[in-house]
């Protein structure tokens, strides 16, 4: 009988340790766990690779034109469509437990792969395997040298976020609750170079995905 009790105790301890490890991973995953989760996210949207149209076609602002598939409380994926109902980019996400936004997002388009890792510091932005900076929760984007390079001004009342470069408005982002727009991104700046255009695209992707109810706090 004593041996039986001991075996039960060992099994309970093992089960407790297993669930504790799973819980800790969902709270604060380490670097290796993030790498593994990123592989899974990439695999979940691999079917879309090679089937995207250019951003120049315009992203639809209509919420009905977005495809979202939520597999459970912490994982899901979606596709943003163009105004003529063609796929512009796909994303997959994993959310972790935390006092604030804590998630990992992978995005694939016709020409780039983006990774957004959000935690208490803000959102670390990586494009094609290269870290380009950190987007703070206040909407200010810093490069890897900690220089301010852009800003997103969010307006929940109008459902429109504004992108600023060098303190000048260069684009507007219509969020799903903004029902008066056909295209989600409106470029308002002129004489923009390639890097500036890419910054607008990157921030717009992040803002549009983050606005989805599946990724709200």
C-alpha positions in Angstrom: 0.0 0.0 0.0 2.8 2.4 0.9 4.4 1.8 -2.5 1.1 2.6 -4.2 0.8 5.9 -2.3 4.4 6.7 -3.3 3.7 6.0 -6.9 0.6 8.2 -6.8 2.6 11.0 -5.2 5.3 10.7 -7.8 2.8 10.8 -10.6 1.1 13.9 -9.1 4.4 15.6 -8.7 5.3 14.8 -12.4 1.9 16.0 -13.6 2.2 19.2 -11.5 5.7 19.9 -12.9 4.4 19.3 -16.5 1.6 21.8 -16.1 3.8 24.3 -14.4 6.3 24.2 -17.3 3.4 24.7 -19.8 2.1 27.6 -17.7 5.5 29.2 -17.5 6.0 28.9 -21.3 2.7 30.6 -21.8 3.6 33.4 -19.4 7.2 34.2 -20.5 8.7 31.9 -23.1 12.5 31.8 -23.5 14.3 32.5 -26.8 14.3 28.8 -27.9 10.6 28.5 -27.2 10.0 31.7 -29.3 12.0 30.1 -32.1 9.9 27.0 -32.0 6.7 29.0 -31.9 7.8 31.1 -34.8 8.4 27.9 -36.9 4.9 26.8 -36.1 3.4 30.1 -37.1 5.4 30.1 -40.4 4.1 26.6 -41.2 0.5 27.6 -40.5 0.5 30.2 -43.3 2.9 28.5 -45.7 0.0 27.6 -48.0 -0.4 31.2 -48.9 3.2 31.7 -50.0 3.5 32.8 -53.6 -0.1 33.8 -53.9 -0.1 37.4 -52.8 -0.6 40.6 -54.8 1.3 43.8 -54.4 0.5 46.4 -51.7 -0.1 48.8 -54.5 -3.5 47.1 -55.1 -4.7 48.6 -51.9 -5.7 46.9 -48.6 -9.5 46.7 -48.1 -10.7 48.7 -45.1 -13.9 46.5 -44.9 -13.7 44.1 -41.9 -15.8 41.6 -43.9 -12.9 41.3 -46.3 -10.5 40.0 -43.7 -10.2 36.3 -43.0 -9.5 35.2 -39.5 -9.2 31.7 -38.2 -8.9 31.2 -34.4 -7.7 27.7 -33.4 -7.9 28.3 -29.7 -7.5 31.0 -27.1 -3.9 31.7 -27.9 -3.4 30.9 -31.6 -4.9 32.1 -34.8 -4.2 33.4 -38.3 -5.7 35.7 -40.9 -5.5 37.2 -44.3 -5.9 40.8 -45.3 -7.5 41.3 -48.7 -7.2 43.9 -51.4 -10.1 46.1 -52.5 -10.6 43.6 -55.4 -10.6 40.6 -53.0 -7.1 39.3 -53.6 -4.8 38.4 -50.7 -2.3 41.1 -49.7 -0.7 39.4 -46.7 -1.3 36.6 -44.3 -0.4 36.5 -40.6 -0.3 34.0 -37.7 -0.1 34.8 -34.0 0.4 33.2 -30.6 -0.6 35.1 -27.5 1.0 34.6 -24.2 -0.3 35.2 -20.7 0.8 38.6 -19.2 -0.4 41.8 -17.5 -0.2 43.6 -20.9 0.0 42.6 -24.5 2.3 39.6 -24.9 2.3 37.9 -28.3 4.3 36.8 -31.3 3.1 37.6 -34.8 4.4 36.4 -38.1 3.5 38.1 -41.4 4.2 37.1 -45.0 3.6 39.2 -48.1 4.6 39.0 -51.7 8.1 40.4 -51.0 8.8 40.3 -47.2 8.5 38.4 -44.0 7.8 40.3 -40.8 8.0 39.3 -37.2 6.5 41.3 -34.4 7.3 40.3 -30.8 5.3 42.3 -28.3 5.9 42.4 -24.5 6.2 45.0 -21.8 9.0 46.8 -23.6 6.9 47.3 -26.8 7.0 45.6 -30.1 10.3 44.4 -31.6 10.1 44.6 -35.4 12.1 42.2 -37.6 12.0 42.2 -41.4 13.5 39.3 -43.4 15.5 38.2 -40.4 16.9 41.7 -39.6 15.8 43.6 -36.5 14.9 47.1 -37.5 13.7 48.6 -34.2 11.2 48.8 -31.4 7.7 50.3 -31.5 6.8 51.5 -28.0 3.2 51.3 -26.7 3.0 55.1 -27.0 3.3 54.7 -30.8 6.9 55.9 -31.1 9.2 53.8 -33.3 12.9 53.6 -32.5 15.6 52.1 -34.7 18.3 49.7 -33.4 20.4 52.7 -32.3 17.5 54.0 -30.2 16.8 56.9 -32.5 13.2 58.0 -33.0 12.4 57.3 -36.7 8.6 57.4 -36.8 5.4 57.8 -34.8 1.9 56.4 -34.9 -0.8 58.6 -33.4 -3.8 56.6 -32.5 -7.4 57.9 -32.4 -9.9 55.5 -31.1 -12.7 58.0 -31.5 -12.4 58.2 -35.3 -10.9 54.7 -35.9 -8.0 56.3 -37.8 -4.3 56.1 -36.9 -1.8 58.6 -38.4 1.8 57.8 -39.3 4.4 60.6 -38.9 7.9 60.7 -40.3 10.1 63.6 -39.2 7.0 64.9 -37.3 5.1 65.2 -40.6 2.0 63.2 -41.5 2.7 60.7 -44.3 -0.1 58.2 -44.0 -3.5 57.4 -42.4 -4.6 53.9 -41.4 -8.3 53.1 -41.3 -9.0 50.5 -38.6 -11.9 48.1 -38.9 -14.3 50.3 -36.9 -13.8 53.1 -39.4 -16.7 52.4 -41.8 -16.2 55.4 -44.1 -13.1 54.1 -45.9 -12.6 51.8 -48.9 -8.8 51.4 -48.5 -7.2 50.8 -45.2 -4.0 52.8 -45.9 -4.0 56.3 -47.4 -0.6 57.7 -48.3 -0.6 61.5 -47.6 3.1 62.2 -47.8 4.9 63.2 -51.0 8.4 62.5 -52.4 8.8 59.4 -50.1 11.9 57.3 -50.6 11.9 53.5 -50.5 12.9 53.3 -46.8 10.1 55.7 -45.8 7.5 53.8 -47.9 8.6 50.5 -46.2 8.3 52.1 -42.8 4.7 53.1 -43.6 4.0 49.6 -44.8 5.5 48.0 -41.7 3.7 50.2 -39.2 0.4 49.9 -41.1 0.7 46.1 -41.1 1.3 46.1 -37.3 -1.5 48.5 -36.6 -4.0 46.6 -38.7 -3.2 43.2 -37.2 -3.1 44.6 -33.7 -6.6 46.1 -34.2 -8.1 42.7 -34.7 -10.3 41.7 -31.7 -8.3 38.4 -31.3 -5.2 40.4 -30.3 -6.8 42.9 -28.0 -6.1 42.9 -24.3 
